[in-house]
Amino acid sequence: MAKAKTTASQRPQNRWLVLLAGMVLGFMWGTLMWGLVTVLGQNSGGVKGWLYIAVSMAMIGAGVAAIFGAFGARAQGQRIGPKIRRSRKDAE
């Protein structure tokens, strides 16, 4: 019997890569927001203000990516949570 080809939707996604992508997109979005606020004449606090906004947006982006990644993994049938029960061999 021939093996079926695995498509991209069948392969498990790299969860760390999804989180990193969310962080990078959030950081870029925070930098864009800081730039817009600065151009519009608001006092953004210089480098400290930029770092605060960019890191805050990066954390929000990582959280959103984690939620979407978990839903995607669940839809593919992967286990999301940790395995809590021990096997009989470990209990003895």
Sequence and secondary structure as in RCSB ss.txt:
>XXXX:A:sequence
MAKAKTTASQRPQNRWLVLLAGMVLGFMWGTLMWGLVTVLGQNSGGVKGWLYIAVSMAMIGAGVAAIFGAFGARA
QGQRIGPKIRRSRKDAE
>XXXX:A:secstr
       TTTS   HHHHHHHHHHHHHHHHHHHHHHHHHTT    HHHHHHHHHHHHHHHHHHHHHHHHHHHHHH
TT   S   S  HHHH 
